Amino acid sequence: MTLTADDVKKIAYLARLGIDQNDIESYAQDLSGMLELMTQMGETDTDGVPPMAHPMDQKQRLRVDEVTESDNRDNFQAIAPQVEAGLYLVPKVIE
């Protein structure tokens, strides 16, 4: 499928893009090339190819779910400007 300059102008209008008049022909060629590639990919025989949930289709190695950090809440709250009942107090933003 080849796009004309009018098609590119219409697409640019719908996408709310400003395109320089000098670049319309190059955009038409580039977009036509992309559409041609999509057409070729759509015509590719994919019978016998199982669908994949992930392109690598591998099992994900998971790490052991264990605590690796110590509780530093008291240290962090000691340097906070305002704390009350274990919570950080911040200035009111919306009135």
JOJOZI-V702544 format. One record per backbone hydrogen bond with DSSP energy under -1.0 kcal/mol. CO is the residue of the C=O (numbers start at 1). NH is the residue of the N-H. If there is no record, write none. Layout:
co/nh
CO/NH
CO/NH
This chain:
co/nh
4/8
5/9
6/10
7/11
8/12
9/13
10/14
11/15
12/17
20/23
23/27
24/28
25/29
26/30
27/31
28/32
29/33
30/34
31/35
32/36
33/37
34/38
35/39
36/40
37/41
38/42
39/43
46/49
64/66
72/76
73/77
74/78
82/89
84/87
87/84
